[in-house]
Amino acid sequence: MTRDIAVVAFAQTDVLRTTDELSEVEMLMPVLHSVLDRTGLKTADIGFTCSGSSDYLAGRAFSFTLALDGVGAWPPIAESHVEMDGAWALYEAWTKLLTGDADTALVYSYGKSSGGSLRDVLTRQLDPYYVAPLWPDSVALAALQAQALIDAGDTDESALAAIGARSRRVATLNSHAQLRGSVPQGDYVVRPLRTGDCPPVGDGAAAVILAAGERARELCSRPAWIRGIDHRIEAHTLGVRDLTDSPSTRLAAERAGAFERPVDTAELHAPFSAQEVVLRKALRLDDSVRVNLSGGALAANPMMAAGLVRVGEAAARIHRGESDRALAHATSGPCLQQNLVAVLEGEPR
């Protein structure tokens, strides 16, 4: 890397079960205004804009072009889009700033899952020839992963319940979380996963601003410097994978420099309780690391934004002086198929 690049601002919506009264643009605009206000920047000051969203959730092609109304029609902007979680839009923006073509970037993502059956929509991620025709949904596949972990002796149902309970308990301090406090473990959705092991379905959006070098220091009193970021993918065919492990997460973490020295905080995008077990093992996180102090995806899981929120939450803790070195993780696809890891650091205090 030839330039130091940092997250200098982060904003997100409250995650709600439904936002029928709002369009994607109406949901997004307050977040964009908030993140810009935190730096004092105007749209004209942004060198590059990148977004992440899903046409499948919106139910129409090129839906992201409508969301651009939230950025504004004037002045003209350099813009790109990924059909992925916003964490991957952040990765593209990071590479753009590395080239020196821009000094600042606005990254945002959003998702409205309430418009249909999310479990059915996510089947479109599956191998179209051998897996998708069987119509296994996202919860059924996560249950296979959880059962594999239980059979391997890596966890049990009571340990999984404790992960869900802890996530929602710490989320009481997160005003944006959808589920907070004591939430019943509930009945089985698909064995061995109960309601408490699964993420809530909700609508939400998030945005961050990246800046390079001295520009970052001008915009933020304590920037969250991206010391490394990488993403890797598992095989598309579930049958050839060991669902109790995540080699792609481990490799992404290694390439991002996560194992060079310990982190004090980790924000893991683990939509299901069993996936936190997999990620902790792959990322070598012991009990000294504070994991998902925001509540994580078990407290709020806005599709296409939850991964970007993990980066934003980790960066915000560095901004506030609550963390010195943090790890952020994002995932996409069934059973942690694709994984991104970023390592962020604050300057010495």
N, C-alpha and C positions, 0 to 999 in steps of 0.2 A: 504494500500500500504506500502510495506516495503522498497522500493527504490524510490528515486527521479529520474525521467526520463524527459528529455527535448528534444525538437527539436533544433538541433544545426546548421542546414544548410538546405537551400531550393533552388531549381532551377526549372525552367520551360522553355518550348519552347515558341516561338511566336505561337499563335493559328491561323492557316490558313484555308481558306475555302477548299482547296485541297492540298494534298501532294502526288500527283500521282507519282512523280519522286523518292519518298523515300519509303523504306520498314519500317516496325515497328522498326527494329533494327537500321536503319540509322537515324530515327527520335529520337530514345531514347538515342543513344550513347553520343551526345553532352551534354545532360542533366546529365547523369551519371558522365561524366568527370567533369562537372562544379560543381556538388554538392560535389564530392570528393575533388576537388581542394580547395574548400572553407574551408575545415577542415584540409587539408594536409594528409588525409588518403589515403591508397591504398586499393585495393580490398581485399588483404590478411589481412587487419586490421579490416574488418567488421565481426562481430560475427554471424549475422543473416541477411538474405535477404528475403524480402517478396514483392510480386507484385500484382497488380490488373489490370484486363483487361477482355474482353469479346470475347469468341469464335464466338458469333453471329455477332459481328462487323467485325471480321477478316474473317469470312466465312469458317473456318476450325477448326477441333477439336485440342485441346491441342496447340493452337497457341502460348501460352505463353512460351512454351519450345524453340521456335525459338528466342524469344526476349531475352532469357538468354544469347545468343551470345554477347549481348551488355555488359553484366557483365564480360564476359571472361570465357574461358574454364578451366583456371588454375589460382590459386589453387582451389581445390574442395571447395564448399561452403555449408553451411546449408541454405536451401532455402524452401520457401513455396509460395503458390499462392492462391488468392481468386478470384472467378468469380464475382467481385463486383468493385465498385469504390475504388480507392486507399486509401481512408480514412479508409476503413475496413481492408485493409492490414496494415495500420498504427496501428490500434487497435490490430491486431494479434501480430505485432512486439512489441508493448508496453507490452502485456501480457508476451511475451517471455523474455523481459528484466526484468520484475518483478520477474520471477522465479530465476534470477541470472545465467541462462545458457549462457548469453551473456552480454557484456557491451556496444556494439554498434550495430546498425541495419540500413540497407539501405532499404528504402521503395520507390518503384516507381510504376507508372501506366501510361497508355497510351491508346489512342483510335483514330481510323481513321474512322470517320463517313461518309466520302465523297465517300466511295466505293459503297454505295447503298442508299436505301430509309430509313432513320432513323426512320421516323414515322411508317413504316411497321415493321421494326426490333423490335421496342419497344413493339409491340403487343405481343411478346413472353413472356413478363412479366405478362400477364394477367391470371386470372383464366381460365384454359383450357376448362372447361365444360360449364360455363354459360355466360362468358363475351367475351373471345377470339373469339368464333364462330361468334360474331356480328361484329368483325373487327373495333372496335372503336380505333382510333389511339391516340397517346400521346397528340396531340394538341386538339382533340375533348374532351378528358377527362379533360384536363386542362380548357377548356372552360366551361364545366359543373361546375367545381369548382368555376371559376370566376363568373358565373351566380348565383350560390348559394350565394356567398358573396354579390353580388349586391342586390339580393332579400332579404337578411337578413339586408340590410342597412349598411353593414360594409365598403363598398367602392362604387365607381362608375367608369365609363369609363374614365373620365378626371383624376381621382386620379391614376388610373392604368397607364395612359399615362405619368403622372408626374414621376412615379417610373422608367419607362423605360428611359425617358429623363435624369433623374438625374444619373442613372447608367452609361449611355454612356458619359455623360458630365464629370464625375469624372474619367472615364477610359482614358481620354486624358493624364493623368499622368502615365498610365500603358502601357509601350511599348509592352507588350506581348498580349494585348487585341486585339480581332478581329474587334470589332466595337467601334469606338471612336468618340467623338464629337457629332455634331448635326446629328441625324438619323431620317428621317421622320417616323411618326407613321404608315403610310401606310394604306392599305385596310384591310378589315376583312379577317382573315384566317379561323376562325370559330368563329361566334359571341359568346361572345362580345370581343374576342381577335383579335387585329390587329397585323400586322407584328411587330410593336414596342413592343408588349407585350410578344413576343416569343423569345427564345434564337436563336442565329445564329448556324448553323451547321458548325463544324470545326474539324480539326485534331490537336492533341497536346499531350504533355507528361509532367510529373512532377515527382520530386523526393525529398525526405527529408532524413536526417540522424538523428537518435535518439541516445542518449547516456545517460548513467546512472551516477549519483553522480559526483564525482570529475572529472571523464573522460569528462563529459559535460563541466565543467568549463575550462578544458584544451583546448578543441576544439573550444569554443565560448566565447567571452568576456561578452556577456549577453545572456545566454541560455533562451529559452522559456519553462519554466517548465510546464509539463502537470499535473495540480492539480486535474483533474478529467476527465474521459471520459466514455461515456455510449452510447449504441444504443438500440433502441426499434422499434417494428414493429406494424403497424395497421392490422386490419382484411383484408384478401385477397379479400373478396367480397365487392365491392364498395358500394353496396346497403345498407349495414348495418353500414356504416360510416357517420359521420357528416363532410362533406367536408369543412365546414367553420372553423373547428378546427383541431388541431393536438395533441391529447393526448399523442402520443408516443414521440413527440418532448418535450413536457412539462415534461414527466416522465424522459426522458434521461437527460434533463437539471437539474432536481432536483437531480438525482443520481450523476451527475457530479459535483454538488456543485455550479451551476451557480447562484442560488438564495441566496447564503449565503451572498454575498455583490455585489455591482454593478460592471459591466464591463464598460470599456470606449470605446471599439471597438468590433464590431461583423462582422464576415464574414459569410453571409447566402447563402447557396446553394439553391437559388430560381430561377429555370430556367424560370418560367413565372411570370409576374409582380404580379398577384393575390396571388401567393404563398408567396411573401414577406409580404403581409398583414396577412396571416395566421400565419407565423412564428413570426412576431413581437408580435402578441397577445399571442401566446403560450409561448414565451420566455420573455415576460414582458419587452420589450425594448421600452423605451420612447425616446423623441427627443434629450436627452442628450447623447445618444449612437451614435457613428459614425458607420454607417452601410454601408458595401460594398464599402469602399474607393478604392478598386481595380476595381470597376465596376461590380463585381459579375458575375453570369452566364448569365445575359442579355447582357454582353459585350463579354464574351468568355465562351463557354460551351463544352470543349472537353470531350466527353463521357468517363466515367471510370476514369477521372483525375480531373474533376472540383471540386469534394469534397475534394480531397487531396490538391488541390490548395487553397481551403478556409483555411485549417489548415496551409498551408505554408505561405499564405499571412498574417494571423494573427500572426504567429510566427515571420515572417520577420519584422513586425512593432515593436515587442518587442525587437528583435535584434538591431534595429536602434534607440531604445529609444523613439519611437513615441507612444508606448502604454505600460501600466503597467499590465493591466488585460484584456484579450481578450477572446471572445467566438468564436468558429468555429463550423459550422454546415455543415453536408453533408446529402444528401438524395438519395434514390434509389426507383424505382418503380413509378407507376402512382399516381398522386395527393398526393405526399409526403407520400408514403406508409411506407417506412422505413427511420428512421432518427437517425443520430449520432450527439452527442454534445460533444465538448471538451472545457475545460477551461484551458487557458494558462496564466502564470504569469511570469513577469520578477523580478529579485531581486531588492530590493530598491536601488535607485540611490543616 
